[in-house]
Amino acid sequence: MSDTWPLDLIERRVRELEPPTGAWRKAALQGEPSGTRHSRLRAEAACLNTVRIVDGDATAVSDGEPRVVAWNLERCKHVEEAAEVLRREKADICLLTEMDLGMARSGNRDTTAELAARLGMGHVFATEFIELGHGDAREQSDHKEEANRLGLHGNAVLSRYPIGKAFCLPLGNDGFWYTNGGDQPRIGGRIAVAVRLCLPKPLWVVSVHYESRLGPDERAEETRLLLSHLERVAGKEPVLVGGDFNCKGLHEAGLEGAAILQSSEAAEPMFAGFKAAGFDWLSCNTHETTTRNHPWSTTEDRPLKKLDWLFARGLACKAPAVIAAVDTNGRNVSDHEAIAVTLVM
């Protein structure tokens, strides 16, 4: 990964994100895309350098055992249905990835704010990418006649508990999706959102999304960067990290069942990085796969994988689960299942 952009943490807080201007977008779409141009464009975009925090009604005080759900919501195209799944799971804290803000493919909605409002939670959102198009091939076909209102995509943390500190942790920025994204040009890079929650015992929760088009070595580097950031912001305080790690090497190595938990380090060095930093995954994950196929895809062309994980340090965890990403009528809410764990505080 290139260091064409300083991979320092982002801590400037705002209540409303400043979207890119029309002139900025025009400049991004003109000329030959390069790493240098990408770094300049990223530096100029305020929404890539700030963190939105809305505490809302998050005033609960935990004297029990918080339930945490991590979920890649695939753009969060189904806000109401996602809220019902999280409500049914009795989620107290949500670590969410692939959240759209003003994208035509998800109804030009502020998916994080709307989901948080439905659940009565506060939220933190950080922009991972400014989308210069409509998304993947299917989304381009379905929404080609529509305009993106803001064109932002990112990670979020939702919480019933008061939000203290919050940071965006960049995990890489070589302009990969700008220079190699083909028909999905984007400005930005993969991130984690780290939030310190105000419980009787301090708790850091981190929503993570690793790059989908790279390999095990790059994921190990993303882990190194993530852990370096966390050492700086969280120190020795308890931390729960969760999200979509895109660790396809587990499937490629043929790991399944108990072996996917016990032998993960050999196939994906990122696990060794977490272990060396004192993180555990055996107590907070099951061996079940976490991806889900839509009606237009099959396990033959898209085998089910375990890409979504939780990692805990300084915490006792119980009741890990994989939650089916379907609404009450059995229709898909996302192409990832949700994963959950209960924290013993």
N, C-alpha and C positions, 0 to 999 in steps of 0.2 A: 504493500500500500504506500502511496506517495504522500509525503507531507507537504503538498503544495498549499495547504491551508493549515494554520496552526491548530492543532487538535486540543485546544484548551477548553475547559468547561465553560458553558454559557449560563450566566446567572442573572442577567438583567430581566427583571420581572415586569410584566405589563398585564393590564386587564383586558385589553383588546389588541390583537395582532395587527400590524401594519402590512397590508397586502402589497405585492409588487405592482409598480405602476405600468401603464400601457407602454411607456417608453422603454422601461426595463425589459419587458417581455419582447418587444420588438428587437431590442439589441441582442437578447438571448437567442432569438431565432434566425438572426442574420449572421452571415459569415461562417467560416470554418470552425466547428467546435474544437476546443483544445483545453488542456488542463489549465493553462494560464488564464484563458478567458473565463473558465469555470470558477477559478479562485476569485477573480475580480467580481464576477456577477454575484457570487455567494457573499462576499464581503459587503456588497452594496445593498443586499436584501435584508431589511430590518427583521422580517418575520423568521429568518433563519438564524437570527442572533439574539432572540428574546424568548422568554418562557411565559406562557399565559397561565395565570393562577386566578381561579374563582372559587372562594371558600364556600359560597352558598350557605346551605343549612347544616354544614358539617360540624356539628357541635357535640356529637356523642362522646361519652367517656366510657372506655372499655373496662369493665370489671369482669369480663368473661373471656371468650376465646374467639378472636376474629377469624372469619372465613374469608380467604383470599382466592380470587379467581383471576387467572391469566388467560387471555383470549385474543387471537388474531381474528379480527372481525371482518376481514376481506372488504375493506372500504366502508364497513358499517352501512350497507345499503338497506338494512331492515332494522331501524332504530327501535320501533315498538316491540318487535319480536325479540330482539336482543335484550331489551329491558325485562321482558317477561322471563326469559331464561335466567337472568341474573337475580331477579326477585325470587324466583322459585328456588334458586340455589342458596338464598339468604346471604348473598355476598355483602361483606362489609367494606372490602377493598378490591378494586378491579385494576389489573395491569393490562392495558389494551394496546394493540398494535394494528396498523393499517386503518387509521381513522381519517376520514375525509373531512375537509372543511371547504365548502363551496365548490364541489366537483359535480358536473352534470350527471355522471354515472351513479351518484348517490342522491340525486334530487336537489343538488346545490344546497344541501343542508349543513348546518354546523353540528355534525353527528355527535361529537363529544359533549358539547353543551346541552344538546337535547336529551341525550342518554342520561347525563348526570341529573338533569332537572327531573326526569321521570323517576329516578331512583332516590331523589332527595339527597344527593351527594355533592360535595365540592369536587373540583377537578383541576388538574394541571395538564396542559397540552403543549407540546413542542413540535415544530415543523421538521419533518425529515426531508421532504422534497417539495419543491415548487414544480408542479406538473406543467409541462409545456404543451401537452396534448390531452387526449381523453382517456388514455390508459392502454390496456392490452387490446388485441385484435377484436375480440368480441365487444368490448366496451366502445371501441372506435366505431364499429358498425352500428351499434345500438344508439349511440348518442352523437353521431357526426353532425347532425343538424342543430345541436344545442351548444351553448357557450358555457364555459366554466365561470362561475361568479367570482371565485377567488383562486382556485386551483392549488390548494394546499393539501398535504397528506402527511400524517405523523403518528406519534405515540402519545398515550395519555395514561394518567393515573386518576381513578375516581376513589373517593374516600368518604365514609361516614364520620371520620374523625377529623379534628382540626388539622390544617396543613401548616407546617412550620416552614422549613427551608425547602427549596426546590431548584433543581439544576437540569440542564440538558447536557448530556455527555456525548460528544461526537466520537464515533467509532471508526471513522475513516473518511477521507475526502480526496479521492484521486479523479473526481469527475467521471467516474465509470459510466453512469447512465447518460451523461451528456455526450461523451465521446464515443461510447459503444452501445448506446441504448437502442439504436435502430429507430423503429417507429414509436418508441416510448422515451423521448428526450425528457430529462429531468435535471434540475439544479438542486444540489444538496448531497447528503450522504447518510448512511445508517447512523442511528442514535440510540441512546438509552435516556429515559427520563427518571431521575432519582428524586425521591420526596421523603422528607423527614416528617413523620406523623406524630402528633401530640397525644400519645397514649400515656398511661401512668409510667410505663417503661418506654424509653425512646425506641422508635422503630423506623428503619429506612426500608422503603419498598422501591423497586426498580423495574420499569417496563422496558424490555429490550427487543430489538429487531435486528438480526444479523443479515448480512448480504445473501441473497438467494442464488446468485450466479457465480459464486466463487467456491473454493474448496476448503478442506480441513486446515491447511496451513494458514489461510487467510482468517478462518474463524478463530484459530489460536491467537492470531495477532489482534483480532477484535477483542478477544477475552483479555489479553494483556493490557490493552488500552482501557477497557472497562474497569478492570481491577485497579489500575493505576489511578483512575479518576476516583473510585470508591475509597481507596486508601486516603486520598486527600480530603474528601468531603465527609465521609462517615467515620473515619478512624476505626476504633474498636467496637463501635456500637453495633447492635444486631441488624442484620440485613437479610431481606428476602428478594432475590432476583428472579424474574419470571418473564417468559415471552417466547417468541418464535426464533429459534437459533439456527434454523435451516440446516441442521446437521445431517445431511443426506448420507454422509459417510457411514453411518450406522446401518442403513439399509444396504448400501453398496457392499458392506462387509458381511452381509447375510445375518446380522444379529437380530434375534427376536426372542420373545419370552423373557425369562429372568436374565439371560445373557446380555440383553440390551442395557440393563442396569449395571450388571457386574463387570462387563468387559468393554465398556464404552470408551475408556481412555485409549485403548490400542487403535480404535478406528477413528476417533476424533480427539486430537490432542487438547482441545479446549477443556475437556473434562479434567485433565491433569492440571491445567492452570487453575481451575476452580478449587480442586483438591488441595493444591499447594498453598492456596490462600485461605484455607480453613472452611471451605464451603462443602456441604453435604447435599447429595441428591437422592440417596436411597430412602430417606424418611419422608420425602415430599413428592415422590412420583410413583406411578404404576408403570408397568411395561407396555401398556396398550398403545396402539398407534393413535396419532392425533390429527391426521388429515382426513378429509371427507370429500368424496366425489359428488359433483353435481350430476343431474340426469344426462347431461351431454358428454360426460367423461366416464371411463371405466377403469377398473383396477388393472386391466391389461395395458392401457396406455398411460395410466397414472397410478402406479402402485401406492398403497397406503403406507405412510411413514410416521415415525415418531420424531417430530421436529420441535415440539413445544415442551419446555422443561421449567422446573423450579429449582433454585439453588438457595440453601439456607445457611447462614452463619450466625452463631450465638442464639439460635432459636430451637425450641423443641416443636416438631411438627407431627400431625396425626391426620388420619382420614384422607389421604390423597385420593383423587378421583379424576376420571375423564368424563366429561359431561357432553352428551350428544348435542350437536349444534342444530337443533330442529325446533320449530315452533309447535304449538299444541295440535296442529294439523299434520305434523310430520314433514313439513317443508323445510328445506335447508335455510339456515340463517347465515352460514359462512362455510368456507371450504376447510376450515379448521375446527376441531372440537375445542371446547373450553377445558382447562385443567384447573383443579382446585385443591386447596389444602387448608387445614385448620391449625392456627398457631396457638401453642400453649404458652401463655404469657406468664 
